């Protein structure tokens, strides 16, 4: 006969509340199955608040800005490209003039 969750909680001798202990046990069972957190866990307000806090502290941005390439603003890349093209053009002109 299998023990109830309440009996397992009492035998564990944990200092966690029953709710926290049960959440931890559910997460452990999900990890044994190779599953991601269950849908009920994803809807859990505690889980969502923690997830939002981690995103906020980690600097996660949901709105994607297409004004950068590899973190560099496009205007800086355009100006840099123009300077490189201009420098190559001047060098080619100087070589052509000296012939």
C-alpha positions as CSV (number, residue, x, y, z in Angstrom):
1,X,0.0,0.0,0.0
2,X,1.3,3.4,-1.0
3,X,1.6,6.2,1.6
4,X,-0.3,9.4,1.4
5,X,1.4,12.7,0.7
6,X,0.6,13.8,4.2
7,X,2.4,10.7,5.7
8,X,5.4,11.3,3.4
9,X,5.6,14.9,4.5
10,X,5.5,14.0,8.2
11,X,8.2,11.3,7.7
12,X,10.5,13.7,5.7
13,X,11.2,15.8,8.8
14,X,11.6,18.9,6.7
15,X,11.3,22.5,7.9
16,X,9.4,23.5,4.8
17,X,5.7,24.2,4.9
18,X,3.6,21.4,3.4
19,X,2.8,23.6,0.3
20,X,6.5,24.3,-0.4
21,X,7.5,20.7,0.3
22,X,4.8,19.4,-2.1
23,X,5.9,21.9,-4.8
24,X,9.4,20.7,-4.5
25,X,8.3,17.0,-4.6
26,X,6.3,17.7,-7.7
27,X,9.3,19.3,-9.4
28,X,11.5,16.4,-8.5
29,X,9.0,13.9,-10.0
30,X,8.8,16.0,-13.2
31,X,12.6,16.0,-13.4
32,X,12.7,12.2,-13.1
33,X,10.3,11.9,-16.0
34,X,12.4,14.2,-18.1
35,X,9.5,16.7,-18.3
36,X,9.3,20.4,-18.0
37,X,7.3,21.8,-15.1
38,X,3.6,20.8,-15.4
39,X,0.9,23.1,-16.6
40,X,-0.4,23.4,-13.1
41,X,3.0,24.6,-12.0
42,X,3.2,27.1,-14.9
43,X,-0.1,28.6,-13.8
44,X,1.0,28.8,-10.1
45,X,1.2,32.5,-9.1
46,X,4.4,31.8,-7.0
47,X,6.1,30.3,-10.1
48,X,5.0,33.1,-12.3
49,X,6.1,35.8,-9.9
50,X,9.5,34.1,-9.5
51,X,9.9,33.8,-13.2
52,X,9.0,37.5,-13.8
53,X,11.5,38.5,-11.0
54,X,14.3,36.5,-12.7
55,X,13.6,38.1,-16.0
56,X,13.6,41.6,-14.5
57,X,16.8,41.1,-12.6
58,X,18.5,39.4,-15.5
59,X,17.8,42.3,-17.9
60,X,15.6,40.2,-20.2
61,X,13.8,42.3,-22.9
62,X,10.7,41.0,-24.5
63,X,10.4,43.8,-27.1
64,X,13.0,43.2,-29.7
65,X,14.6,46.2,-31.3
66,X,15.8,45.7,-34.9
67,X,17.9,48.9,-34.7
68,X,21.0,47.0,-33.7
69,X,23.3,44.4,-35.2
70,X,25.3,42.3,-32.7
71,X,24.5,45.0,-30.1
72,X,25.8,47.9,-32.3
73,X,23.5,50.5,-33.6
74,X,22.9,50.4,-37.3
75,X,23.7,54.1,-37.7
76,X,27.2,53.5,-36.2
77,X,27.7,50.6,-38.6
78,X,26.6,52.7,-41.6
79,X,28.9,55.6,-40.7
80,X,31.8,53.2,-40.1
81,X,31.2,51.5,-43.4
82,X,31.1,54.8,-45.2
83,X,34.4,55.9,-43.6
84,X,36.0,52.6,-44.7
85,X,34.8,52.9,-48.2
86,X,35.9,56.5,-48.4
87,X,39.4,55.6,-47.1
88,X,39.7,52.8,-49.7
89,X,38.5,55.2,-52.4
90,X,41.1,57.8,-51.4
91,X,43.9,55.2,-51.3
92,X,42.9,53.9,-54.8
93,X,42.8,57.5,-56.2
94,X,46.2,58.3,-54.7
95,X,47.7,55.1,-56.3
96,X,46.1,55.9,-59.7
97,X,47.3,59.5,-59.5
98,X,51.0,58.5,-58.8
99,X,51.2,56.2,-61.8
